Amino acid sequence: MKRTLILAGLLVTGIAVNAQVQRNVLAEAFSNASCGPCASQNPGYNALLGTNTTKVIAVKYQWYFPGFDPMNAQNPTEPNARISYYGQSGVPCGVLDGTLFAGPSYVGALANLDQGEIDARYGVTSPFAITVNPSLTAGKDSVTVTVDVNTPASYTNANLKLHVLLVEKQISFATAPGSNGETVFHHVMRKMLTGSAGFDIQSSWAMAETQSYTFTIPMPSYIYDATQLEVVAFVQNNTTKEVHQAESADFSPLITDYATTTAAAGINGLNCGTSLSGLTTTFENIGSTTITQATINYQVDVGTIMTIPYSGSLAVQASTIISIPMISGLTSGAHTINTWVTDLNGVAGIGLMGLNSKSFSISAGVGTVAPLTENFVSSSFPYTEWYLDNPDASFTWARDNAHTGSMMFDNYSYAAGKLSNFIVEPVDLTTLTNPVMTFDVAYQQYDAENDRLQIYVSTNCGSTWSTPVFNEAGSTLATGNAASHTELTNPGAAMWHPKSVDLSAYGTNSVVYIKFKATSAYGNNLFVDNINIASSTAGIEDNGQNAVNVYPNPTTDFVNITFNNAENVTVTLINSVGQTVKIFNNVNSNTILSLEDLASGVYILNADINGQRFTKQVIKN
């Protein structure tokens, strides 16, 4: 909103002498959608600002820590730089005109801000007056902001910066996007037109001098609701960090024709063949005038932009389903389809909301001949014909690049109920006898949370999936004691435990897909490594109690094997291509097996005990 400028001081022949201007107080806050203390402090803080709209201009920066925040993910660099500028390393925190909130709690706590602190700062006059004038291009694809800075009296102050921000006054989600339960976010900084460092302005100002500054940027594609946009501008001393003046201007009067599309619907995460059909997008009018014509655009990856014309009468707040024609010529691998609106009511340009994206994968549908082994040493995940299926486009399975490589799912940061899948490349099981999949897991509960790992099998390219062939959660899944509120980031050797899945029911299938599904309970990180699909001639048993123990694992030259109630056991080692490379006869419990002459790699160890085969995976470094 515009505010009335009050000049204080002596007026002589229309010239202000030693004039000062009424200050607008700038309240900057830092928060995160997965921060519990933020959720508890934000309501009171927002309510206080809501009663001071004539005194305070508010900006909130969504930070990356302690967990997932979609608003930060859309523009992480600028809010992260701003909190670093104030020397802070945690949220929630806030500053008033460049000074950390003072009060009874820790310095900077949002709960510290009170009416007295606002009034005290509001009572300090300012040497500057600011006016802000935003405009949009005809196609609404770029925003231009002109900021006039005026000094009624002569003024000198070194190292002044002008900051101009694009702010979304309110962002509302149907469900909490992070793990702290918040669904409504206020005064969120979306883009800095002047960059995180600000724009240098002159240090010395003559009496009644005005300088005009103009900035233009493309309209960010990630804006949730352009009718909520405003521009905030402020002048700050970059040495002392004191903010001298702030001003804002609303965007809503500029917006009449305004529409969006949803991400493409009717598409699975995994698809076989070279074409897709049955896709749709929802075209919605969220402006203030009826839409009679528009163009719906869609594009796969960076391919040719295809268009669908719309004509009709789409009333304000109404929507309609748009069918997307069959898409052909798709290649195996990961893809993205983007949808967006242009040419609203005959005016060329984007419809303000930018792109909406949907990721999907295409598989060649040819099974890799088993045995199959993957230890995630290569950092180029997802590998050929391996797929990520991430329904909510948020946190997902990812290769843990910080260590030697494994798959990791971030339950620690991910809201309860959120899930993600990774799908093993299709495998041909027909060459195996009683196929079995072994893998290693590392997981410890954060407290009592039941983070879950499930494994499913599909023989029709993911059109349908089996009931879970593996389903463990919480203490059953755990391979270590509860973490006493500690994030698991680097599992030690003792944390890794072997697991196994009997795949013999699918042994006649030449194309089998295996899906690892993680579901968060907002607990602790889950790691999976050393996936191996191979034969087991007499079935397999691994009940989690380690009837056969092999350690140390990974190893360099020797492993110790222990088991119960058996003597003269035969132990066989099989390499990653299914070849028997070593046979140990007449093995007794607590025997040391030498692997000195074997190359580094992943091996399957089969121990035939009392007519049953026990299978373990052994890694030699």
C-alpha positions in Angstrom: 0.0 0.0 0.0 1.0 3.6 -0.4 1.7 5.6 2.7 1.5 9.4 3.4 4.8 11.0 3.7 5.1 13.3 6.7 7.9 16.0 6.6 9.1 17.3 9.9 11.2 20.5 10.3 11.2 24.1 9.2 9.8 24.9 5.7 11.3 28.0 4.1 10.0 29.2 0.7 8.8 25.7 -0.1 12.2 24.1 0.6 12.6 21.5 3.4 15.5 22.3 5.7 16.7 19.5 8.0 13.5 17.7 6.9 12.9 14.1 7.9 10.3 11.6 6.7 8.0 9.3 8.5 9.6 5.9 8.7 8.1 2.6 7.5 9.6 -0.1 9.7 10.9 -3.1 7.9 10.4 -6.4 9.6 12.4 -9.3 8.1 11.9 -12.8 9.3 13.5 -16.2 8.5 11.4 -19.4 8.7 11.1 -22.9 7.2 8.1 -25.2 6.4 9.7 -28.1 8.3 10.7 -26.1 11.4 8.7 -26.9 14.5 9.6 -23.7 16.5 8.7 -21.7 13.4 5.2 -23.1 13.4 4.8 -22.2 17.1 6.2 -18.6 16.8 4.8 -17.6 13.4 1.1 -17.3 14.4 1.7 -14.7 17.1 4.3 -12.9 15.0 1.9 -12.7 12.0 -1.0 -11.5 14.2 1.2 -8.7 15.6 2.2 -7.6 12.1 -1.5 -7.8 11.0 -2.3 -5.0 13.5 0.5 -2.8 12.3 0.0 -2.6 8.6 0.3 1.2 8.6 3.7 1.0 10.4 5.4 -2.1 9.3 6.4 -3.6 6.0 7.0 -7.4 6.3 9.2 -9.8 4.4 9.8 -13.4 5.2 12.6 -15.5 3.8 12.0 -19.3 3.7 15.3 -20.9 4.5 16.6 -24.4 3.6 17.0 -25.7 7.2 16.0 -27.8 9.0 13.9 -29.7 6.4 12.1 -29.5 3.1 10.5 -26.2 2.1 9.2 -25.8 -1.5 9.4 -22.0 -1.5 13.1 -22.2 -0.6 13.7 -25.0 -3.2 12.3 -22.7 -5.9 14.8 -19.9 -5.1 17.3 -21.1 -2.5 20.3 -18.8 -3.1 18.7 -15.5 -2.2 17.1 -16.3 1.1 20.1 -18.3 2.2 22.4 -15.3 1.4 20.1 -12.9 3.3 20.2 -14.9 6.5 24.0 -15.2 6.2 24.1 -11.4 5.8 22.8 -11.1 9.3 25.1 -13.7 10.6 22.4 -16.2 11.6 22.5 -19.9 11.4 19.0 -21.0 12.5 15.3 -20.3 12.3 13.0 -18.8 13.4 14.7 -15.5 13.7 14.0 -11.9 12.7 15.4 -8.4 12.4 13.7 -5.0 12.7 15.3 -2.4 10.4 18.4 -4.4 10.3 18.7 -5.2 14.1 17.9 -8.6 15.6 14.7 -8.8 17.6 15.6 -8.2 21.2 13.6 -9.6 24.1 13.3 -12.3 26.8 13.9 -15.3 24.5 17.1 -15.9 22.4 18.2 -12.9 20.4 16.3 -12.8 17.1 13.4 -15.0 18.2 10.1 -14.0 16.4 8.4 -14.3 19.8 10.5 -11.3 21.0 8.9 -8.8 18.8 6.3 -6.7 20.6 4.3 -3.5 20.0 6.7 -1.4 22.1 9.7 -2.3 19.8 7.7 -1.5 16.7 6.5 1.8 18.1 10.0 2.8 19.2 11.4 2.2 15.8 8.4 3.8 14.0 9.1 7.0 16.0 12.6 7.4 14.5 12.3 9.6 11.4 14.0 8.7 8.1 16.2 10.8 5.8 14.6 9.1 2.7 11.2 8.9 1.1 10.6 6.1 -1.4 7.9 5.5 -4.0 7.5 2.2 -5.8 5.8 1.7 -9.2 5.5 -1.8 -10.6 4.3 -2.7 -14.1 3.8 -5.8 -16.3 4.5 -6.3 -19.9 1.5 -6.9 -22.1 2.1 -10.6 -22.1 2.6 -10.6 -18.3 5.9 -12.4 -18.7 8.1 -9.7 -17.2 7.8 -7.3 -14.3 9.4 -3.8 -14.3 9.7 -1.8 -11.1 10.7 1.8 -10.9 11.8 3.1 -7.5 12.1 6.8 -6.8 14.3 7.6 -3.8 14.1 11.2 -2.4 16.0 13.1 0.3 14.0 16.2 1.4 17.2 17.5 3.1 20.9 17.1 2.1 22.3 13.8 3.3 25.5 11.9 3.3 26.0 8.3 4.3 28.5 5.8 2.8 27.8 2.3 1.5 24.1 2.6 0.8 22.2 -0.2 -0.9 18.8 -0.3 -2.5 17.0 -3.6 -2.3 13.9 -4.4 -4.4 12.0 -7.6 -3.7 9.1 -9.5 -5.3 6.9 -10.7 -2.4 3.9 -13.0 -2.3 1.7 -11.7 0.5 0.0 -15.1 1.2 0.7 -18.6 -0.1 -1.8 -21.3 0.9 -1.4 -25.0 0.5 -4.2 -27.6 0.8 -1.9 -29.8 2.9 1.3 -28.9 4.7 4.2 -28.8 2.3 6.8 -29.4 5.0 6.7 -31.4 8.3 5.7 -28.7 10.8 2.0 -28.6 9.8 1.9 -25.0 8.4 -0.3 -24.5 5.4 -0.4 -20.7 5.1 2.7 -18.6 4.7 2.8 -14.8 4.8 5.0 -12.1 3.0 7.2 -14.7 1.3 10.1 -13.2 -0.6 10.1 -14.8 -4.1 12.7 -12.9 -6.1 15.2 -10.1 -5.5 15.2 -7.8 -8.5 18.5 -6.3 -7.2 20.0 -9.6 -6.3 20.9 -10.7 -2.7 23.7 -8.1 -2.5 21.4 -5.1 -3.4 22.1 -2.2 -5.7 24.7 0.5 -4.9 23.2 4.0 -4.7 25.0 7.3 -4.2 26.3 8.3 -0.7 25.9 12.1 -1.0 22.4 13.6 -1.6 21.5 17.2 -2.2 18.5 18.8 -0.7 15.2 17.7 -2.4 17.2 15.4 -4.7 15.4 12.4 -6.3 17.0 9.5 -8.0 15.0 7.0 -10.1 16.0 3.3 -10.5 14.4 0.8 -12.8 14.7 -2.9 -12.7 13.2 -5.6 -15.0 13.1 -9.4 -14.5 11.2 -12.2 -16.1 8.1 -13.2 -14.1 9.3 -16.2 -12.0 7.5 -19.4 -13.2 7.1 -20.6 -9.6 4.7 -17.9 -8.4 1.7 -19.5 -6.8 -0.8 -16.6 -7.1 0.1 -13.4 -8.9 -2.8 -11.6 -7.4 -0.9 -11.8 -4.1 2.2 -10.2 -5.4 3.7 -6.9 -4.1 7.0 -5.1 -4.5 9.0 -4.2 -1.4 11.9 -1.7 -1.7 14.2 -0.5 1.1 17.4 1.5 1.6 20.0 -0.1 3.9 23.4 1.0 5.2 25.6 -2.0 4.2 28.1 -1.2 6.9 25.8 -0.9 10.0 23.0 -2.9 8.4 20.5 -0.2 9.5 17.5 0.1 7.2 16.7 3.7 6.7 13.3 3.5 4.8 11.0 0.9 3.3 8.0 1.0 1.0 5.7 -1.4 -0.9 3.3 -1.4 -3.8 0.6 -3.9 -4.6 0.4 -5.8 -7.9 -3.3 -6.8 -7.9 -4.6 -3.7 -9.8 -2.4 -4.8 -12.7 -3.9 -8.2 -13.0 -7.1 -8.9 -14.9 -6.6 -11.7 -17.4 -5.0 -14.4 -15.3 -5.1 -18.2 -15.7 -3.1 -21.4 -15.1 -2.9 -25.0 -16.0 -2.2 -28.0 -13.7 0.6 -30.4 -14.3 -0.4 -33.1 -16.8 -2.7 -35.8 -15.3 -3.2 -39.4 -16.4 0.5 -40.3 -16.6 2.3 -42.9 -14.5 5.8 -42.6 -13.2 6.9 -45.6 -15.3 5.6 -46.3 -18.8 6.6 -48.7 -21.5 6.6 -48.1 -25.2 7.3 -45.0 -27.2 4.0 -43.1 -26.9 1.6 -41.7 -24.2 -2.1 -41.1 -24.5 -5.0 -40.1 -22.3 -3.2 -37.1 -20.8 -5.1 -34.0 -19.6 -4.5 -30.7 -17.9 -6.9 -28.4 -16.0 -7.2 -24.9 -17.4 -8.4 -22.5 -14.7 -9.4 -18.8 -14.7 -8.1 -17.2 -11.5 -8.2 -13.7 -12.8 -11.0 -11.1 -12.6 -12.3 -11.2 -16.2 -13.9 -13.9 -18.3 -11.5 -15.7 -20.6 -12.8 -16.2 -24.2 -9.7 -17.4 -25.9 -6.3 -18.7 -24.9 -3.5 -21.1 -26.0 -2.6 -24.1 -23.9 1.0 -25.1 -24.5 2.7 -28.4 -23.8 6.3 -29.5 -24.3 8.2 -32.7 -23.6 11.7 -31.9 -22.3 13.2 -29.3 -24.7 11.3 -30.6 -27.7 8.9 -28.9 -30.0 6.3 -26.7 -28.2 2.8 -28.0 -29.1 -0.3 -25.8 -28.8 -4.0 -26.4 -28.1 -6.3 -23.4 -28.9 -9.1 -22.6 -26.4 -12.2 -20.6 -27.3 -15.3 -20.3 -25.2 -16.4 -18.5 -22.1 -14.4 -19.4 -19.0 -15.9 -17.5 -16.1 -13.8 -16.2 -13.1 -12.9 -19.1 -10.8 -14.1 -21.6 -13.4 -12.0 -24.4 -14.9 -12.2 -26.9 -17.7 -10.4 -30.1 -18.6 -8.1 -29.9 -21.7 -7.2 -33.2 -23.4 -3.6 -33.5 -24.6 -3.1 -35.4 -27.9 -1.1 -38.6 -28.0 2.6 -38.0 -27.6 4.8 -40.2 -29.8 8.5 -40.8 -30.4 9.5 -41.1 -26.8 12.9 -42.6 -25.9 13.8 -44.7 -22.9 14.7 -42.7 -19.8 13.5 -39.9 -17.6 11.3 -37.1 -19.1 9.4 -34.0 -18.1 6.2 -32.6 -19.7 5.5 -28.9 -19.1 2.2 -27.2 -19.5 1.4 -23.4 -19.5 -1.0 -20.8 -20.9 -0.4 -18.0 -23.3 -2.4 -15.5 -25.4 -5.1 -14.8 -22.8 -8.0 -13.0 -24.5 -5.8 -12.3 -27.6 -2.9 -10.7 -25.7 0.4 -12.5 -26.6 2.5 -13.7 -23.6 2.4 -16.0 -20.7 -0.5 -16.3 -18.4 1.5 -15.3 -15.3 1.6 -18.7 -13.6 4.5 -20.0 -15.7 5.2 -23.7 -16.2 3.7 -26.7 -14.4 5.8 -29.8 -14.7 5.3 -33.5 -14.4 8.1 -36.0 -14.5 7.8 -39.5 -15.9 9.9 -42.3 -17.3 9.9 -44.4 -20.4 11.2 -48.0 -20.3 12.3 -50.1 -23.2 10.6 -53.0 -21.6 13.5 -55.4 -22.1 14.8 -57.4 -19.1 18.5 -57.4 -18.2 19.6 -61.0 -18.0 20.2 -61.9 -14.3 22.1 -62.1 -12.1 22.0 -58.4 -11.5 24.2 -56.5 -9.0 24.2 -52.9 -8.1 26.3 -51.3 -5.3 25.7 -47.6 -6.3 29.4 -46.8 -6.7 28.8 -44.8 -9.9 27.5 -41.3 -9.1 25.5 -40.9 -12.3 22.2 -42.1 -10.7 19.5 -42.7 -12.0 21.3 -45.3 -14.1 20.0 -46.5 -17.5 16.6 -48.1 -17.1 16.5 -47.3 -13.3 13.7 -44.9 -12.4 12.6 -42.5 -9.7 8.9 -42.1 -9.1 8.2 -39.1 -6.9 4.5 -38.5 -6.6 4.6 -35.2 -4.8 7.7 -33.8 -6.6 9.4 -33.2 -3.2 12.1 -35.2 -1.5 12.9 -38.4 -3.2 15.3 -41.3 -3.1 18.8 -40.1 -4.0 22.2 -41.6 -4.2 24.2 -40.7 -1.1 27.1 -39.0 -2.7 28.7 -38.0 0.6 30.0 -41.5 1.1 30.9 -44.5 -1.1 27.4 -44.7 -2.5 24.1 -46.1 -1.5 20.4 -45.0 -1.9 19.1 -42.7 0.8 15.6 -41.5 1.7 15.4 -38.4 3.9 12.7 -39.4 6.4 14.5 -37.0 8.8 13.3 -33.9 6.8 10.2 -35.4 5.0 6.7 -34.8 6.5 5.0 -37.9 7.8 3.0 -39.7 5.1 5.2 -38.5 2.2 6.6 -41.2 0.0 8.9 -41.9 -3.0 9.9 -44.9 -5.1 12.9 -46.1 -7.0 12.5 -48.8 -9.5 15.3 -51.3 -10.4 16.0 -51.8 -14.1 13.8 -54.5 -15.6 15.4 -57.9 -15.1 15.0 -61.3 -16.8 14.6 -64.0 -14.1 14.2 -66.9 -16.5 17.9 -67.8 -16.3 17.8 -68.2 -12.5 16.9 -71.1 -10.2 14.6 -70.0 -7.4 15.6 -66.3 -7.8 16.2 -64.2 -4.7 17.0 -60.5 -4.2 19.4 -59.6 -1.3 20.2 -56.1 -0.3 21.6 -54.2 2.7 19.7 -51.8 4.9 20.9 -49.2 7.5 18.3 -47.5 9.6 17.7 -46.5 13.2 14.6 -44.9 14.6 14.8 -41.2 15.6 12.5 -41.9 18.5 9.4 -44.1 18.0 8.6 -43.1 14.4 7.7 -46.0 12.1 9.4 -45.0 8.8 8.6 -47.8 6.4 10.3 -49.7 3.5 8.2 -51.8 1.1 9.1 -53.7 -2.0 6.7 -54.5 -4.8 7.0 -56.5 -8.1 5.4 -55.8 -11.5 5.4 -57.9 -14.6 3.4 -55.4 -16.7 5.7 -52.2 -16.7 4.1 -50.8 -13.5 0.5 -50.9 -14.7 -0.2 -53.0 -11.6 2.1 -53.9 -8.7 2.0 -57.0 -6.4 1.2 -56.9 -2.7 4.4 -56.0 -0.8 7.0 -58.8 -1.0 8.9 -56.9 1.7 7.3 -54.7 4.3 9.1 -53.5 7.4 8.9 -50.4 9.5 10.1 -48.8 12.7 11.8 -51.1 15.2 11.4 -54.1 12.8 13.2 -52.3 10.0 15.8 -50.8 12.4 19.4 -52.1 12.2 20.5 -50.0 15.1 19.2 -48.7 18.4 16.9 -45.7 18.6 19.0 -42.6 17.8 18.1 -40.5 20.8 17.1 -37.6 18.5 20.1 -37.8 16.2 20.0 -37.7 12.4 21.6 -40.8 10.8 23.9 -39.4 8.1 26.8 -41.9 7.8 26.0 -45.5 8.7 29.0 -47.4 10.1 29.8 -50.9 9.1 27.9 -52.4 12.1 24.7 -50.5 11.1 24.3 -52.4 7.8 22.2 -55.5 7.9 21.3 -57.9 5.1 17.7 -58.4 3.9 16.3 -60.7 1.3 13.2 -61.2 -0.9 12.1 -64.5 -2.4 11.4 -63.8 -6.1 10.8 -67.5 -7.1 7.1 -66.7 -7.9 8.3 -64.6 -10.8 11.0 -66.9 -12.1 9.2 -67.5 -15.4 9.0 -63.8 -16.3 11.5 -62.3 -18.7 10.6 -58.7 -17.7 10.3 -58.0 -14.0 10.2 -54.5 -12.3 11.1 -54.2 -8.6 10.0 -51.1 -6.7 11.5 -49.9 -3.4 8.9 -47.7 -1.7 9.8 -45.5 1.3 7.1 -43.8 3.4 8.2 -41.2 5.9 7.0 -41.0 9.5 9.2 -37.9 9.9 11.8 -40.1 11.6 15.3 -40.9 10.4 17.2 -41.4 7.2 17.0 -44.8 5.5 19.8 -46.3 3.4 19.7 -49.2 0.9 22.8 -50.7 -0.7 24.2 -53.7 -2.5 21.2 -55.0 -4.4 21.8 -58.5 -5.9 19.4 -60.6 -7.8 20.6 -64.2 -8.2 19.8 -67.9 -7.9 19.1 -69.8 -4.7 18.7 -73.5 -5.4 17.1 -74.4 -2.1 15.2 -71.3 -1.2 16.4 -68.6 1.1 16.0 -67.7 4.7 17.0 -64.5 6.4 14.7 -63.8 9.3 16.5 -60.7 10.5 18.1 -62.6 13.4 21.1 -63.5 11.3 21.0 -67.3 11.5 24.2 -67.0 9.5 26.6 -64.1 10.3 29.4 -63.0 8.1 31.7 -60.3 9.3 33.5 -57.9 8.9 31.4 -56.9 5.9 32.6 -55.1 3.8 36.0 -56.7 4.2 39.5 -56.6 2.7 41.0 -60.1 2.8 39.1 -62.3 5.3 35.6 -62.9 6.7 34.4 -64.8 9.7 31.3 -67.0 9.3 29.2 -68.2 12.2 26.0 -70.3 12.4 24.3 -72.7 14.8 23.6 -76.4 15.0 25.6 -77.6 12.0 29.0 -79.0 11.0 30.9 -79.6 7.8 29.0 -76.9 5.9 29.6 -76.2 2.2 30.1 -72.4 1.5 30.1 -71.1 -2.1 31.0 -67.7 -3.4 29.4 -66.4 -6.6 30.5 -63.2 -8.4 28.4 -60.5 -10.0 28.0 -62.3 -13.3 26.8 -65.6 -11.6 30.1 -67.5 -11.8 31.2 -69.7 -8.9 34.6 -68.4 -7.9 35.3 -70.2 -4.6 34.0 -73.3 -2.8 34.8 -73.9 0.9 34.1 -77.5 2.1 33.7 -78.8 5.6 33.3 -75.3 7.1 32.4 -75.2 10.8 31.0 -72.2 12.8 33.5 -69.5 13.7 35.7 -70.3 10.6 37.8 -67.6 8.9 37.4 -67.7 5.1 40.1 -66.2 2.9 39.2 -63.8 0.1 42.7 -62.7 -0.6 42.8 -64.0 -4.1 39.5 -62.4 -5.2 39.1 -59.1 -6.9 37.2 -56.2 -5.2 33.5 -56.4 -5.8 30.2 -57.8 -4.6 29.8 -61.6 -4.1 26.9 -63.8 -3.1 27.8 -66.3 -0.3 25.7 -69.4 -0.2 25.9 -71.6 3.0 24.1 -75.0 2.7 23.0 -75.9 6.2 20.9 -79.0 7.0 19.3 -79.1 3.6 18.6 -75.4 3.4 20.5 -72.6 1.7 21.3 -69.4 3.5 22.4 -66.5 1.3 24.5 -63.5 2.3 26.0 -60.7 0.3 29.7 -60.0 0.8 31.6 -56.9 -0.3 35.3 -57.0 -0.8 37.0 -53.7 -0.9 
